[in-house]
Amino acid sequence: MERQARLMSRQKKLLDKWSKTTEGKNYLSRGWTTYDDLPEQLIADLERVKDQETLWSDTERYLGDLATWSSRFGSDRTGGIGRPLNDLTQDEQVKEIKAQLNTMSNDVKRAERHASKMERMNGKDYWQSIFEVSQNMVRVSHESRALESDLDDLIREVRYRNPEKYGSDRNMVATDLTRMAKEVVAMDIGHHHKEGGKWYVDTAFITHIGQKYPGGNVEHMGFGEFSLVTPEGKMEFDRMRGREFEGQVGRSHQIYDNVNGKIVKKAINILERSGKSIEASVKTAKKWDFADYYYAFNQNVWESSGDPKSLAIKFVERFGAEDPELVARVLRQQLGMAELKVKAVKGAQRALGRI
Amino acid sequence: MAITTVDHWEYSRWVTVIGRSLRMNPSVNPSAELTAAATFIDAMQLKRPWLNDAIDNNSIAEQSATLLDNPQVVGKNIEVFGRNIMKIQIQDNAELAIIDALIAATGNRQYGAQSGTIASDVVK
């Protein structure tokens, strides 16, 4: 801190000494100190050293430099929490702990809700209830994450297509978002792509298939999940299992139906003939990363009905050979989460005195 | 509404310098200047009552029976008002008139002169 006051060193010493007394701390804790408010004895002492013309303004400036953040909250009035609080908030570890505590407290709150629910169920279905907790947690995180990424994708797309109109103004995009998004998506030609016996299509494909498929209607199931309802049956667009391919517009979705691929074939034929969708020729399948396996685990185990243990074994059988290291990491991580949830539920029950 | 047609920093500087000048270079003809100063202090105490504590502190510290005749006390108190004018603008025309009267009565002291313009008051 640079102190610019042109005080005599003896005057500075007087002010330093005074600012460390209880009286001085109380003055500084107000955040402002005027020369005329100082105690008369201090003024007399300062003037006795030298009664220069700028004494009053220099004193005020010097005291302003002394009144740091911690001293302002360091008085008895605020319980002397200033410096410890300041140190704490600067600590990286404390930040981490705070984040963890937030997560844990949310877990415990959810677990408490379920514990009280379980109490009404007379303690039956204990494990089932725990899995309900985990399912809810996973769903909530999916929801928020999907919404965020959807919105970001859309905004980025709109801005990319209108760089002059929407230079750096995100809010302006948001106001026109609905209209622009519809226009942008309608302009595009869809893409479909086959890989490993499965078909993947992009967002534009979904838009067009709803208009072109005879008697078909695209329904939004929530969280960016769509399905095509036709007289023959139902076709699902699975966003979570979509694999990226070159030329795609928007997201990639895996498509499958409940009538042995009949609707899938027909849909692709219709759009190809009408020129609304083309097959992406270059096959550049992305290797799965941790997040992909994470989503797959959530989808196949937590969000499926059935025994989680056998579902997890099925998951390992299906994906384990692809990348054993990543799959093992996902399993360890999920196991840790499950243990945490069990602990949270038990802790909540113990706290409520119900065990 | 504060008076914005005048520079309150300038007025603050003038009043502070007058106070200091009175304190450092006491008038050889006190009656004229000190009467004006006493009038100024009385009037300004009504306009800026939050400074009463500081004025009283100054006055008591001197332990003088005739406070207003004491140039040290008078000068200090005028300085208090001068410093306060820098922080809080001149509030109305009445206050401006009070300050103008002090400036007129003290001659060149507003510029840091050793004394006012009164010829007999000049200290060699």
Interface residues (C-beta under 8 A of the other chain):
Chain A: T34 Y35 D36 D37 E40 A44 E53 W56
Chain B: R20 L51 A54 N57 N58 A61 E79 V80 R83 N84 K87
